[in-house]
Amino acid sequence: MNGTMEAAVQSLLRSSEDLKVALEAEITQEHGGLSGSSDAAERSRRVLAVVSHRSNYKGDEEGSVLILKRTPGHSVEDLSIEVAYPISGGFSFAVAQARRGTLDLRETGAALNQPRAELTLTIKYELATGTRSHTLITRDTRKLQSFTAECRRLKDIFTRNEFDADFSWLSLYTQELSLKSFSSPIDLRMANTPLHTRLSPASAGLPGDDAADIGIVREHWIYNKAIEESSTGSSARLLVRTGTFNVNGKMPSQDLSPWLRSTKRDSENSGWISPLKSISPLDIPSDPIDEQVASSLRASSVTLHRESLKNEAIASDPDLLVLGFQELDLSTEALLYATSTVREDAWVEAIFAGLGEKGILYEKFASKQLVGMLIIAIGRKSRLSCFGDIRFGAAGAGIMGIMGNKGATAIRMSYTPSAPKISPSPIVLTFVNAHLAAFDEMVERRNFDFHELSRRLVFDQTDGIDPDANIALETPKKVAGLFESDILFWMVHLNYRIDLTDGDIRELLSSPPGTDNVPLLLKYDQLKTAISSGKAFVGFSEHAITHMPSYRYASNTSEDALGYDLKRKPAWTDRILHMSAVNVPVTQRSYCSHPQITMSDHRPVSADFDLNVSIVDKQRREIAVSRLHRDLWGVEESSRIPKIKLQPTALDFGKVYYRRLVRRTLIIQNDGQIPCVYRFVAADAEQPICPQWLKIDPVVGLLRPAESLTITVTVFIGDSSASRLNLSPPRLDCTLILHTALGKDHFISVAGEYQYTCFANELSRLTRLPGPVRTMKSPNDGVSQRQSVNAPREIMKLINWLMTHVNDPSDLFDGIPEQSICMTIRECLDTGDQFPSLESREEHGPLAIAITSTLVQLLESLVDPVVPAYLHARCLQMTSRDEAFELLDEFPPESVNVWISLTAFLHYMSLQKLPSTNQVGMAKRLATIFAPVLLRDDAMGAFPPASPIGKRKFLLHFIG
């Protein structure tokens, strides 16, 4: 054994373990070794190591035999522990002369090439469930003698101290322990939960369960550190297109290409070739001659293009398409049994027809049907080898909670990026196609179904496995949960509706500015409400919706001007959501419906995702996990005290402004001799770790001896914080407490000077300011009610500028405001300075947009809306302009003046002569934007939300 090999073995051991002997050997042929190929010989090589251990508390010596294997294609230093046997009562070994084959003397000098003297070493370990054994061959007789002598010596020690033996240290050298974090992806719900929230409750002087916290932080740290150390620095791109379509029991009868490929503009750039309708297998010509022509065209098109498209796909083509169908079969028989694949086959044929000439590059490789729900996975042929471990799940949630008319089907698969010379770690992708309970009032049942399906959808490892595949027999079969994925997609007919009246929904969809009303409607979307309230789909992401509702379109029934069925309220019932692990970046490229496909009362929805998969060396990762576990094991039981050093211990943020980020950093260094886990804790168990306006990143962490880490502390004053700070002394002070697990607490003082702002105040307070808010020395510097102004100076300053400088309001709400200009405008409002002067015509547009945006932001930031919530119901009862004006008598005085000034400005804007819209249309657009701001719903729920159309109509009494 050379010194390099022994050093490699010793590097895998902790300081409490000592390498006694290391012996090179090979697995015998009956164990899969000693094959004729060089690759097989490489795989059969092993290193046997005798290791001894002495406890810090007891002087007794314990021993173990480690069997290590070399990573094929890597250097001799890349060893990993395959088996660890304790040298105890169940341990035994035997040495024998290896059987020699007949010498082949036909070749000259053949005798000289025969193997040297070989000895077999058989190691056995008796378990309660049976005997494990390894038989190996070695040629190093001297090392073998040392090996057997050490084994006997350590076995004798065990016999004398059998009742005191404790081999817990050996668990660190078993794959079962060290690789448990990688046997399956971490549950996404846990992975995306902030680490500090998973620790025991703690505060200053009450540290909580430090030992348990160390274990949680250590597992999290090892998981991420191992990936970091084994990453190759490169990544693979995986393009995924997902789709959902409720087909309402219809068979395919239209071209599906808009749903399956990029938009027309992208199509021209990407090389997608649209299928010709005349040659689609879904079209049935009425004339036999047309059929012959179509057949001829179909054959010629394949002949012309197959050669040029074979195995050619460009960067924008999806690598994977996963499509979910609902209501595939609405027949009564389908509720009882669904064994036919006729409908699946028809839709698969339609899909490949929709892919056009590119269809030859793809292949369906998985599908799962449950009554009317069908999920199909189609991959690019050149990438099919990257997908594996395909499993399926299904659960009913329909009649009696189990029937398959409602429920979900799901596919789980691994994706392993291609990489030369290494075995990359795979990621797990899971796709769910679900159909939840219908009707507006069934929202709670939909929330319940989501949680039930999340619990019941599981994936057995035997599902989808090729019986002829070469799978190791010792691989444990495990059931995986739905959230044990790296990325989870729900492509679903969720049936969540809009909590508005039918008339309000249709009027907002049909009135100008058209799709600009979508964000307003989504405020009343049941799914958005369920997520924000924590009742369902918590942690999932959904791209901004910009398309019209996908349900319910008229099908042989009466319809409105937009084509929606008059008997059902339009809604975004068809959705695509996803959740991903932090280490798998996902970028969503599109999210849209496809109104061109009209065969169903739903419109199909699609979403494109761009996955950036880091290429991680799987074997190096496993080695790193084992090593890191050994390095960090036993911290909880160490007699040493963790020590850290902080620099600095005081953070001064200087002047702190509304909506301006300010960052400071501090450095924490492990100054002790053992690994250290730290966390920030609150001063009191009932208090948060830090004020709302301050953020710490990271809140918890682990440092090995001599390691250091930079912690970022950020101050940001939003509306909620500003509303309190505006009424407090300007000095910001707090103390952060950094606790070291099993150690002591450290204190960091934080200081800053808050700059008062006119934002996030009450209207009445703004009217009583003696001047610009920034001139106030304390929050009590306001004047009396008698000396107050009619309307806040800041609001009037914005309105006056717009009235003076804006003649065409059509562009005020379309552009994106520049944040730097908005920051300048806010500062001018707070200090009383003049707005920036216009030096050129090009500057007018951005400045006008920024001032308009600042006006809306100032109104939205008010603690109470301009029109108090208790008056909203009365506002909606007004049927004429005269009634609306009479209601102003019930407004608070400060609200009346702001209302009159704002509505006068909006009325003036609506009267401007515009080329693109009339006065009524502009008035409606302005009312749609400002009504939800001026009549903001009560966030506490004390007053029910008012109709957005009713709010708009009330505002139109003044500006229309």
N, C-alpha and C positions, 0 to 999 in steps of 0.2 A: 504494500500500500504506500503510495507516494504521499509526500507531505501535503500536496494540494488537496487530495481527497480527504485526508484527515482534518484539514482546516475547514473544508466544506461541511463536514459532519459536525465539527465543533461549533460552527457558526449557527447551526440550527438549535443548539442547546442553550439553556439559560445558565446563568452563572452558578446556580445551585446544583447543576449536573456536570459530571465529569466523564469524558470519553476514555474508556479503558482499552478497548480493542476495536479495530475496524477491519473487516475482512471482505474482500471481493469474492463474488460468487455469481452463479448463473442458475436460473430456474431450470429444472429438468423438463424433458419433453412432455411428460404427462401433465405438467402444469403450464404448458404453453410455451416452453423455452427451447433453446438449442436447435432452432430450425436452420435450414441451410442458407437462407437469405441474410444479407448483412443487416437489413432493417429489423428482422425478427431477432437476430442476435443482439442488436442494440437494445431492443425492448426487453430482452430476457435478463439483462445484467442487473445485479443487485449489490448493495453494500449492506453487510450485517454489522451492527454496532452494539457493543456491550457498554451500557451507560449506568453509572452509579449516582445515587442521590443521597444527600445528608440534610436532614431537617435543621432549621435554625433553633428549634426548641428541643430536639432529641438528637443524640449522637448516633443513633442507629443508622446503618447504611442499608439502602435498598437498591435493587438492580433491575434492569430491563434490557431486553433485546429489541432493538429497532431494526426493521427491514426497510431499507431506503431504495428508491428507484431513481434512475437518471432520466431527465426529460429528453426524449428523442430529439436529435438535431441540435441540442444545446451543449454548452461546455460542461466539464466534469463538476463544476461548482454548483450546477443547477440540480440539486437533489431535493426530493420530497419524501416524507415519511409515509410508507404504505401501511405498515402494521407495527404496533407496539405491544410486546408481550411482557408482562411483569414476571420476574423470576421469583415465582412463588410455588405453592404446593402443586398447582396444576401444570407447572412447566417441566418439560423434559426434552432431551435431545439424544440423538444417536448418530454415530459416525461409522461408515462402512466403505469398503473398496467399491469404486464404481465399476459397473459391468463394462467390459471392453469388447468392442466389435472385432470381427475377423480382419486381420491385416490384409490390405490390398497390395500385393507385391508385383503386380503386373507392370507398374510404372517404375522406371529407374529412380531410385532414391525415395520411393514412397515411404519406406519404413522410417526415414528420417523426419517425415512430416506427420507422423502419427502423434496423437495427443500425449502430453506428459502424464505422469501418474495423477489420477483423479480420485477424489474422495467425495462421497455424498454425505451431506449433513441434513438430517431430518429433525425439524423442530416441531414439537407438539404442545398444544395447550388444551387441557381438559376444561370444558365449560359445562354448565348445567344442561345445556341444550345439545351437547355433542362435543366433538373434538375438532379443533382446527389444526391444520398441519401445513408445513412448507418443506419441500425437499429441494435442496440446492446442491450444486456441484462446485467444488473449489479445487484449485491446484496449488494453493499456497499453504503447504503443510505447517510451516512454522507459525503463521498467523492463526491457523486453525487450532494448533495446540494452545496458544495463548487464549483464544476464544473459549475453548472448552474449560480451561483452567479457571478463568474468571467466572464463567457460568456456575461451576461447581462451588467456588468460594462464596458467591452471592446467594446461591441456593442454601448453603450451610448457614449463613447468617440469618436467612429467613426462617429456617427450621428452628433456630434457637430463640428467635423473637417473633414467632408467628402471631401471637395475640396482640402485639404492639404495631404490627405492620400497617402502613397506610400508604396506598399507592395513588392517592388523589392527584399528586403531581404529574402522574403519567397521563392523565386525561388531556393534558395540553399537547400530547404528541399523537393524538388520534384524529383521524380525518373527521370522524363523526362530530366531534366537538368544534374543532377549528373551522370546519367548512359549513356549519349549520346555517350561517347567514346566507350562504349561496346555494343551498339546496333548492330554493325557490325564491322568486322575487319577494321582497318585503311587501306586506299589505300596503297598497297605495294610500289608504286612509291614514295609516300610521306614519308612512314615509313622508307624507306631506303635512303632518302635524308638527308644529315647532317643538324641537327637542326639549326645551325647558318646561313645556307644559306636561310632559310625560314623567317628570321627576316628582319626588315626594314633596308635599307642602313644606316650605321652609321660610324662615325670616331671621332677622338679626337675633342671635342668642338661642334660636330654635332651629338647628340645622336640618332636621328631618332625618330620613334614613339614608345616611351617606353611603353605606356599603351597597345598598341596592342601587342608588344613583350612579355609583361608580360603574357597576355592571352595565347599566343602560347606556351610559355615555361611551364606555369602552366598546361595546358592540357597534354602536353607531359610528364611532371614529374608525374602527378597524375596517368596517364595510367600505367606507369612502376612501380611506388611505390605501387599501389594497388595490382599489380600482385606479387610483392616481398613480401608484407605483408601477402597475402592470400595463398602463396605457401606452400604446405605441406612438401616441401623438397624432395619429391620423384618424380619419373618420370615413364612414360610408354613408351615402345618401340613399334614402329609401322614400320613394314617392308613393303615397297611398291615396286612392280616391274611394270615398265611401258614399253610399247612397241609400235613401229610404223611399219606399213607394207603396202606398196603400192602393191596390189595384181594384178594390171593390168587386172582387169575384170575376173580373174580366180576363179573357185571354188576350195575349198581345195582338194588337191590330195597328200599331203605328211604329214609325221609326224612332228608336230610343237613343239615337246618336247625340242629341243635345244633352241628355242626362249622363252619358257615358264618357264624354270627352270634353276638352277645353272649349271655351267660347269661340265664336267665329273668328274673332281677332287673334286669339291665341292659336286657333287652328291653322291660320295662314302662316304663322311663324313656326309652329311645331311640326308641320308635315302631316297632320291628321288628314286623311282622305275621307270625305263624307260618303257614305253608301248611297248609291243611286236608288231612289224609291222604285224605279222600274225593274230593278233586279233583286229587290228584297224578297226573301222567301215568304214574307208575311203578306205580300200583295198578291191578290188572286185576279188575274186579268179576266175580263168578261168575254174575250174573243180568243179562240184556240190559236189563231195566228199570232196574237200578242204573246201568248205563252211560249210559242216557238221562238219568237224574237227575243223575249226575255231570257229564255234558256241559253240562246246563242250569246247574248251580251254577257250573261253571268259567267259562262265558260271563258269567253275572251278576256274579260276583265281579270280573271285569276291568272290567265296565261301571261298577260301583259305585265302584271305588277308583282307576281309572286317572286320572281327572280330578284327584283331590285329591293324588295322589302324583307326577304328572308333573313331572320335573325338581326334585323336592323331596327333599332329604336333610339330615338333621340332623347336628349336630357329631360324634356318636359313630359314625355310619356310616363304614365303611372307604372310602377313596378307591380303594384297590387291593387286590385279592385275588390271591394267587399260590399255587397249589395243586400239590403234587407227588404223583403216583401211582406205585406200584411194583407189579410183578407184574400188570400190566394184562391180559396174555395169557400163559398158561402152556402153550399148545399147542406141540407140537414144531415146527410150521411157522413159528411166530413167531420162533424162534431163527434161522431162515434168511432170512426176509423179513417185513417188516411195513409194508405199503403201505396197508392198509385203515384208514379212519377211523371204522369202525362203532363201535368201543368208545369212542373219544374222543367221538364225537357223543352216545353214550348218556350218558356221564358229564357232558358239558357240559349236556345237557338236565336231568339230575338236579341239577346245581348250581343252575341257574336255578329249578328247582322248589323247591329248598331255600331259596332267597332269598325265596320267597314273593312277596307283592305288590310288594316293593321290587325285584324282578328287572327290572322295566321301566326302572329307573334305571341298569342296568349293561349292559356289552357286552364280550364276549370280543374281545381284540385281538391275542393272540399265543399260540402253543402250539408245543411241540416234543416229538416222540415218538421214542424209540429202543427198539424191541422192547417190553418191558413197562414202560418208564419214560416217563411223560408229565408234562409241566409245562404249566400253563395260567395265563395272566394275564388277569384280568378287571378292567376299570376303570369307575369311575363316569363316565357319559356326559359330564357337565359338566366332567370333568377330562381327558378323552381327549386334548385338544389339547396338554396339558402333557407328554405322553409322546412320545418320539421316538427316532430312531437305534436302532431295535430290532434286535438281533442274536441269533444262536442258536449254541449249541455243543453237541456231543455226543461222548462217548467211551465205548467199551466196555471192560469190565474183567472179563468173565466167563470162559468156557471159552477156554483158551489165552491168557488175558489180553487178548483183544480182542473176544470175542463180547458181544452186547448184553444177555444175560440179567442181567448185572451191569454197573455203570458209572454214567454220569450224563448228564443233559440239563440245559441251562442257558439262561437268558434274560438278556440285558443290555439295559438301556434307560436313556435319559436322562430326567430329570424337570426341567422348567423351570417354576418358579413364575410365576404370572401377576402382572404388575406394570405399572401405567400409566406411559407416557412413557419407559420404559427397556427395554433388552434384558437380562433377568436372565441370570446365569450358570447353566447347568444343573448338576445333580449326576448321578452315574452309580449306578444300582442294579443289582446282579447277584444272580440267584437260581439256586441249584443244587439239583437234585433227583437224589439219588444212591441207589444200592443196592449195598452192599458185601458182601464174602464172609460166608457163614453159618458157624455152629458155634462153640462156645466156644473151641476150641483155635486158631482161625484169626485171633487178635487181631493177630499180626504181619503177616499178609496184609492185614488191614483197614488197618493203619497204612500199609503200602506202597501200597495202592490209593488212599488219600487223597492221598499225595504225587504219584502218577502222574496221577491225575485233575486235580490242581491244575496240573500241568505241561501236560497235553495239552488241557485245555479252553481253547480260544482262540476269539476272535470276529472273523470277517472283516467288514470294514465293508460289504461288498456284501450280506451276509445281511440279509434283512428290509427292504431299501430298495425303496421304490415306484419302478418304472421310469419312472413319469410325474412323479415329484417333481422340483421345480426345484432341482437340486443343482449347485453350481458345478463346472465341469469341472476347475478347477485344484486342487480339494480332494484331497489325497493320501489314497489308500486305505491304511489301516493295520490291522494285526492287533493286537487288544488282548488282553492276558493276563487271567486270571481275577481276579487281585488288583488290577488297575488299575481300581479302583472307589472310590466314596466310601462305599458300604455293600455288604457282601457277606453274603448269607443262604445257609445250607445247611439245606434242609428235607428230611430224609433218613431212609431206613431203613438206619441205619449197621450194624446187626447186632451192636453191642458188647453183651456179656453181663455177668453178675455172677459174680465169682470166689469163689463160695461153693457149698457143696453144695446139691443140690436140696431136701433136708430143711430146711436152715437158712433158705433163702429163703422157703419156704412157711410155716414156723412164724413167722418174723418178720412176714410179711404178714398172717397170720391171727390172731396173738395180740395182746392189748392192749399198747400203746395204738393199734394199728392203723396209720394213716398216719404216726403219730409215729415209727415205725420206719424210715421212708423215708430220713432222713439217715444212719442207721446202715448201711443196705444200700448207699447210694451211696458209702460209703467203699471198697466192693469193686467199684464199677462200672468196667469196662474203659476206657470213654471218659474218665472222670475221671482214671484212672491214666495213660492215654496223654497227656493234656494236661499233667498235673503233671510227668511225666517228660520232656516235650519231644519225644515220639515222633510226635505227630499233633495237629492242630487247635490248635497253639500260637497264642495271641493271640485266639482266639475266646471269645465270652461266651455263657453259657447261663444263663437264668433259673433260680432255685431250683426244683427238681422237688418238687411236693407231691402229684402224682397217682400212682395205682397203676401198676405196669408195664403197658405197652400190648401185650405179647406174652407167651406165646402162649395165646390163649383156645381152649377146646375147640370143635371144629366137627365134630359127629357122632362124637366120640371120648370116651373116659373123661375125667372132669374132677374137680378138687378142689372144696372148699366155696366157693372164690372164682370158680370157673368156668374156671380155667386147665387147659390140657391136661396130663395126668399124664406124657406122654412128653417134654415140653420144659420146661426151667426158665423161670420167668417172668423177664422182663428189659425194661429200657427201651431197646428197639432202635430206636424211632422218636423222632427228636430234631430240634430246631430250634435252630441256633446262628447267631450273627452277629458280624461285625467291622465297625467303622466308623471313619472318619477323625475326628480330634479336632474338626475344625471343623463336624461334622454331628452334633449331639447326638441321641441315640436313647434313648427311654424305652420299656421293655417293659411293657405293661399287663396281659398275661395269658400263661399257659402251662399248658395242661391237655389231658387226653385226654377222649374222649367215649364212655363205655361204653354209651350208649344205642344206638349204631350197632353192630350185632352180626353183620353179614353176612359178615365176614371173621374170620380168626384173629388179626388185629391190630385195635386200636382206633385210630381217627384221632386225630391230635394237632394242636392249633392254637396259634398265638401271635399276639398283637396288639402292634404297634409304633407309637409316636407319634414322628414325625420332625419336628424343628424346623429347617426349611431357611432359612438366612439369605438374604435377597434382596441379591444383589451385582450391581452394574451391570457387565455384561460389558465394555463399551467403556471405561469408566473404569478397570477393572482392567487391561486391556491397555495403556492409556496409562501407568498406574502402574508396571506391570512394566517397560516400556521405559525410563521415566525412572529408576527405581531401579537398573536394570542399568547405565545410563550413570553415575549418581552414584557407584556403588560399584566401577566397573571400574578395574583397574590397581593395586589396593592392594598386590598381591604385588610389583609392579615399582617401587613408589615409593621414592624415595631418602630420604623422610622416615621418622622413627621414630615408631611409635604411642606415645602417652602417656596414662595414666589416673591418676585420683586416687581413693583409697579413704577412706571415712569410715564408721565408725571402723576402726581396724586391730586392735582387740582386742574380743572378745565374751565377756562374763561372764554365764553362765546362772544363777548363784546356786545355790540348792539344787535338785537334780534328783531327782525321785521316780519310782518304778516306775509305768509306764503313765500318766504325765501329760505332756502335750505342753507344751513350752516353746519359744517362738519369739523370735528376735532378727533384726534386719535390718541390712544394711550397704548403703551407696550407692556405686556405681561411676560415675564420670563420665569421659567422653572429653575429656581436656585438650589433645589434639593437633590437628593440622590435617588429618588423614586419618582415614577410618573405621578402627575398631579391633575386632578379633575377640579375645575373651577365652575362656579355659576354665580350670577347676580341674584340677590334675594332682596325682598322688601324689608323695610324697617319694622313693619308690623304685619301680622298675618292677614289682616283685613285690607291692606293697602296693595296697590300694584308695585311692581319692581321699580318703576320710574314714572314720572309725570306723563300725561298724555302727549305733551308736545316734544317728548324726547324719545329717541330710539337707540338701542344698543345692539350692535352686531359684531360678533356673535355673543349671545347671552350666556352660553355654556360651551365648554370646550375641554380638551385634554392636551397636556403638554408632557413630553418625555423630558428627562433630565437635560438641562442646558438649552432646551428649545425655547423659542419666544414666539409671540403672536401679537399682531396689531389688531386692536379693537377699535371700531369706528363708532363714535357717538354723534348722533345727528339731531339737530333741533329744527323742527318745522311747526309753524303756527298755522293751523287750519281754522275753520269757522268755529268749531266747538271749543277749541282752546282759546281763541281770541275773544269769544263772548264772555269768558270768565276773566281773562287777563285784562280786558278793558276796564274791569271794575275792581282791579287789584293794584297795589303799588307796583311800580315799574321794575323793581328789582326781582330778578329770577334767581332763586336759590334752591338747591336740593343736594342731597348726599346719596351717592350710589354705594351700595354695599356688595363687595365681591367676596364670596365665601369659597374657601378651599375645602374640598371634602376631606374629612378627618383632620382638618387643620384649623387655622384661625381666619377671622374676618379682616378684610381690608376696606378702607373707606376712601372714596374719591369725592371731593367737593366740586359742585357744578355751579357756575355763576354766569349771569348775563343781564343785560338791560333791555327790557321789552320796550319797543317803540309803539306807542298807542296808534290805533288805526280807526278810521270811520267805519270800516267793515265789521260785520258781526255785532252790531249794536241794536238797541231798540230805536224806533223812529223818534219817540218822544225825547230820548236822550240826545240824539243828534240835533234836534231843534233847540236844545238848551246849551249847546256848546258856545262858549264865549268867542271862539274863533277857530282856527284850524286845530284839529284834535292833537296834533303833535306839540302844540304850545302848552298843553296841560302838564302840570307838575304832579298832580295826583288825580285819582278818578273822581274826586268830589269838587272839582273846579267849575262845574256847570253853573249857569245863571238860573234865576227863578223862573217859574212858569210864565209870569207876566212879562219878563224880558226875552222870552224865547222868540225865535224867528218862525215865520209861517210854515216853511218847509226847509228840510236840511239843505245847507249851502252846497254840499257835495253833489246831491242829486240834481239840483238846479244848474250847477256848473256844467255837468255832463249834458243835460238837455239843451241848454243855451248854445253850447258849442255845436251840437248836432243840428239845431234849427238854423244856425248861421251858416254852416259850412256844407251841409248835405242837401242836394237837390234831387238826387236819384237814390231812393232807398233800396232798390232792387238788389244791390250788391252788398248791402250792409251785413246780411245774415248768411251769405254763401261762402265767404272767404274764411280761412283759418287765421285767427288773430295771432300776431307775433307776441310771444310771452315777454320779450324784453321791452316792447312798447307798452304792454299792459302794466308791467312793473313800474315803468316811468309814470304812467297815468295815475296809478294808485298812490305813488309818492307825492305827486302834485296835489291830489285830493287831501292827503294827510297833512301836508306842510303849507298848503295855500299857494304854492307856486303856480305860475301860468303853465298851460299845456305847451308842448313843443310847437314852435312856429313852423309853418309850411314853407320850405324853401324851394320846392319844386312840385310840379303836378304829380309826379310819380309817388311822392310821399303821401298824397292825400288819401288814397285808397286804404293803405295799411293803417294809417292813423285813425281814419273814420271807423274801420272795422274794430280796431282795438278799443276805441272809446265806447262804441256800441256794446261790445262784449263786457267791458268794465261796468257799464250801467246795469246790464242784466245780472252780472255777478254781485254787484252791490245790493240789488234788490233781493237776490236769492239768499244773501248772507244775513239779512235782517233777522233778528231773533224771532220776531213775529211778522207775518206777512202784512203787506199794505192793507189788505182787507182782512180783518180778523176772521178766524175760522167759524166763529159763532154766527157770523152774518152770511155765510156762503149759501145756506138754504134759502134765506130771504132774497138774495141776489138772483137765484135761479127762478124765483116766482115772478120776477118783473117781466111784464109783457109789452111795455112800451118805453119810449125814451123818457117821457114825463115821469112815469113810475120810477124808473132807474134814477133819475136826478133827485126825486124826493127821498129816495133811500139814503142819499148822501148825508142827510141830516142825522142818521144813526151812526155814521162813521166817527171814529175818534178824530179830534181836530187836526192832528198832524197827518192822519191818513187822508183826510179830505183834500188838503192842499197838495199833497204829493199826487193823489189821483187826478185832480183837475189839471195839474201841470203836465203829467205824463200823457193823459188822454188827449190834451190839446196838441202835444207834440206828435202823437201817433196819428191824429186826425189830419194834421198838416202834412205828414209824410204820405198819407194815403191819397191826398189831393194832387200830388205831383204828377205831371203828365209823363207817362212812361210808355215806351214803344211796345213792351212785351205783355203788359197786363192792364186791366181797367181798374178803376177806383175801388169797386166792390171787391175784386180779387185781391188787391193789395191790402185792403182793410182786413179781410179775412186772414190773410197771411200774418199780418202784424198781430191780430188778436190771437191767433193760434200760438204764437211765440210768447206773448206777454201775459195772456190770461192765466196759465199755470203758475207763473211767477208771482203775479199780483194777488192771486187767490190761491196761495199755496195750501195744500191739504195739511191737516194737523198731524204731525209726526207721531204724537203720543196716542192717537186714536180716540181722543175724547169726542171728536165730532166726525161723523162718517164722511168719506170722500165724496166730493160733489162731481157731477157730470162735467167732463171737459167741454162738451158741446154747450152745456148750460153756462159755463164760465165764459166761453167765447161769445155767446149771444149777449150776455150781460155787458161785456166790454164793447161789443159792436154798437150797443145803444149810444155810446159816447164817441166812437171814432168812425162808424160806418156812414 
